[in-house]
């Protein structure tokens, strides 16, 4: 009985790239949120947002992530950036010490 023809030994499980969730990249989220808030005009903020979006999509494409998951990751990332912008906008309020 030849052992070269056993399909069990030649079977390879399908490979899947597991990306680190964009929503967990706290440093990047904080950096983008701070820069968005520092933009002097809405036009500048929109331009910066498109640059960041292009950068994130390129990195996910290079990693071989399917387009559907790219969209999910990107949406979650921008939602986290929005929450961070709100947090940064309100930090410092209510700390005047007047009880």
N, C-alpha and C positions, 0 to 999 in steps of 0.2 A: 504494500500500500504506500504510494508516494505521499510524502508530507508537504510537497510543494503546492498542492491543489486544495488546501483547506481554506475556505473563504473566511473562517473566523479569524485566522491569523493575518489576513490581508485587509480586513475591514478597519477603516479609520473613522472615528466619530466625526461628525461635521464640526468644523471650527467656527467659533463665534467670538467676535470682538466685543468685550464688555467695556464700555466707556465709563470713566469716572464721571459721576453726575455733575453737570454744569452748575446745578443749584447748590452743590456742596463746595464749590470753589469760592469760599468766603472772601479770600483776599482779592480775587479778581472782581467779585461783585462789589465789594467796598470801593475798590479803585475806580471802577466804571461809574458807580453812583456819585462819588465825590467829583469826578471830572464832569459828569453831566450837570451837576448843580453849579459848577464853576463856569460853565459856558455863558458868555455874555448875551447871546441871543438864542431864540428858539431855532433859528436856521442853523446855527453852529451846533446846537444839541442834536438836531436831526441828522446833520452830516456826520457827527461823531457816532451816533447810534448806527448809522449805515456802515461805517468803517468797522465797528465792533462786530456787527452782525456778519459782515463778509469774512472777518478774521475767524470767528467761531465756526462758521459753515466750512471754511477751508480746512480748518484743523480736524473737524469731524469727518469730512470727505477723505482726507489723507489717512485717517484711521480706518476707513472702510465701513463707516456707520451708514445704515440704510437711510434714505431720505425721510421716511416717516419718523424715525427716531431722532433724526437731526431736528426736525420741526418741533418735536416734543421737548427736546433738550433746550432748544433756543427759546421756546415759549416760557419754560420754567426758569431759565436764566434771567430773562427780562422781567419776569414777575418778581423774582428775588431782588433784582436791581431796583425796581419800583418801591418795594417794601423798604429797602435800605435807604433810598432817597427820602422817603417819608420819615424814617427814623432819624436820619441826619437833620432833616428840616426842623424837627421838633425837639431835638436834644438841646438841653439847656433851658427849656421853658419850664417854669414852675420850680426853679431851684433858687428863688430869691430869698427864701428863708422866712417869708412873712406867713406866720401861722394863724 
